[in-house]
Amino acid sequence: MIFRDNEHKEFYEAHKNIYTKTSELDYNLAALIYTLGIDVDCRKHYKSLFSEDEKIVCGLENLGEWVTASSLAIIRLAFDLFHDDPVVLTDNKDKQVDMFRKYSTANVFGTLAYHGLAQYGVQALKLRYGFE
């Protein structure tokens, strides 16, 4: 498994105890934790993005000024791997189309590649689908 830096690895190791290898959810959680750990700001705001007790994502509507293009791509990938679908918070069809576009593989991985992070996105996919 590859990690961006020691802090990424330490974050993953510290949080991976919330999943077990006996359920389908473990791969979702492993991918979520790994992916959010890629970015220092996502690590700092982890508890506002994900509730370990309830095992739910909770941060899309409350993202603060700390979010950058790369951290937003990381959050979108993490949430998508956790839910298997983009999180849509509106009934407005135009906004849904825009949301799906933002969560598209091309958009997310294009942003990750631009910031030199695509290999970590691929690693997250491997975790999510059990190739690791």
C-alpha positions as CSV (number, residue, x, y, z in Angstrom):
1,M,0.0,0.0,0.0
2,I,1.3,3.5,-0.8
3,F,0.9,6.5,1.3
4,R,1.5,10.2,0.5
5,D,3.6,10.7,3.6
6,N,4.2,9.4,7.2
7,E,1.2,11.5,8.5
8,H,-1.1,9.9,5.9
9,K,0.0,6.4,7.0
10,E,-0.2,7.3,10.7
11,F,-3.8,8.6,10.2
12,Y,-4.9,5.5,8.4
13,E,-3.3,3.2,11.0
14,A,-4.9,5.2,13.8
15,H,-8.4,5.1,12.3
16,K,-8.6,1.7,10.6
17,N,-9.8,0.1,13.8
18,I,-13.4,1.2,13.1
19,Y,-13.9,-1.4,10.4
20,T,-13.7,-5.2,10.5
21,K,-13.0,-7.7,7.8
22,T,-16.3,-9.5,8.3
23,S,-18.7,-7.1,6.6
24,E,-19.2,-5.4,3.2
25,L,-18.8,-2.1,4.9
26,D,-15.2,-2.6,5.8
27,Y,-14.0,-1.9,2.3
28,N,-16.1,1.3,2.1
29,L,-14.7,2.4,5.4
30,A,-11.1,1.5,4.6
31,A,-11.3,3.5,1.3
32,L,-13.0,6.5,3.1
33,I,-10.4,6.6,5.9
34,Y,-7.5,6.2,3.5
35,T,-8.8,8.8,1.0
36,L,-9.5,11.5,3.6
37,G,-6.1,10.9,5.1
38,I,-4.4,11.9,1.8
39,D,-4.8,15.6,2.5
40,V,-3.6,17.4,5.7
41,D,-6.7,19.6,5.8
42,C,-9.0,16.6,5.4
43,R,-7.2,14.9,8.3
44,K,-7.6,18.1,10.5
45,H,-11.3,18.2,9.7
46,Y,-12.0,14.5,9.7
47,K,-14.4,14.6,12.6
48,S,-16.5,17.2,10.8
49,L,-16.5,15.1,7.6
50,F,-17.3,11.7,9.1
51,S,-18.9,10.4,12.3
52,E,-17.1,7.2,13.4
53,D,-19.8,6.5,15.9
54,E,-22.7,6.6,13.4
55,K,-20.5,5.6,10.4
56,I,-22.0,8.4,8.3
57,V,-20.5,11.2,6.2
58,C,-21.6,14.5,7.6
59,G,-19.7,17.3,6.0
60,L,-20.8,18.2,2.5
61,E,-23.0,21.1,3.4
62,N,-20.7,22.5,6.1
63,L,-17.4,22.7,4.2
64,G,-15.5,25.7,5.3
65,E,-13.0,28.1,3.8
66,W,-10.2,25.5,4.4
67,V,-11.4,23.5,1.3
68,T,-9.1,23.7,-1.7
69,A,-9.6,22.2,-5.2
70,S,-7.5,19.1,-4.3
71,S,-9.1,18.6,-0.8
72,L,-12.6,18.9,-2.4
73,A,-11.7,16.2,-5.0
74,I,-10.4,14.0,-2.2
75,I,-13.7,14.5,-0.2
76,R,-15.8,13.8,-3.3
77,L,-13.8,10.6,-4.0
78,A,-14.0,9.5,-0.3
79,F,-17.7,10.0,-0.1
80,D,-18.4,8.4,-3.4
81,L,-16.4,5.3,-2.5
82,F,-18.1,5.1,0.9
83,H,-21.7,5.5,-0.6
84,D,-21.1,4.0,-4.0
85,D,-23.0,7.0,-5.4
86,P,-22.5,10.8,-5.3
87,V,-24.3,12.4,-2.4
88,V,-27.1,14.4,-3.8
89,L,-28.7,17.0,-1.5
90,T,-31.3,18.5,-3.8
91,D,-34.4,17.7,-5.8
92,N,-33.5,20.4,-8.4
93,K,-32.7,18.5,-11.6
94,D,-30.2,21.1,-12.8
95,K,-28.4,21.1,-9.5
96,Q,-28.3,17.3,-9.6
97,V,-26.7,17.3,-13.1
98,D,-24.1,19.8,-11.8
99,M,-23.5,17.6,-8.7
100,F,-23.0,14.5,-10.8
101,R,-20.6,16.3,-13.1
102,K,-18.5,17.4,-10.1
103,Y,-18.4,13.8,-8.8
104,S,-17.5,12.4,-12.2
105,T,-14.4,10.3,-12.5
106,A,-13.0,12.7,-15.1
107,N,-13.5,15.7,-12.8
108,V,-12.2,14.0,-9.6
109,F,-9.2,12.2,-11.1
110,G,-8.4,15.1,-13.3
111,T,-8.1,17.3,-10.3
112,L,-6.1,14.7,-8.4
113,A,-3.8,14.3,-11.3
114,Y,-3.3,18.0,-11.7
115,H,-2.2,18.1,-8.0
116,G,0.0,15.0,-8.3
117,L,-2.4,12.8,-6.2
118,A,-3.9,10.4,-8.7
119,Q,-1.9,7.4,-7.6
120,Y,-3.5,7.8,-4.1
121,G,-6.9,7.8,-5.7
122,V,-6.1,4.6,-7.5
123,Q,-4.9,3.1,-4.2
124,A,-8.3,4.1,-2.6
125,L,-10.1,2.3,-5.4
126,K,-8.0,-0.8,-4.8
127,L,-8.9,-0.7,-1.1
128,R,-12.6,-0.1,-1.8
129,Y,-12.9,-3.1,-4.2
130,G,-10.7,-5.5,-2.3
131,F,-7.6,-5.5,-4.5
132,E,-5.3,-4.7,-1.6
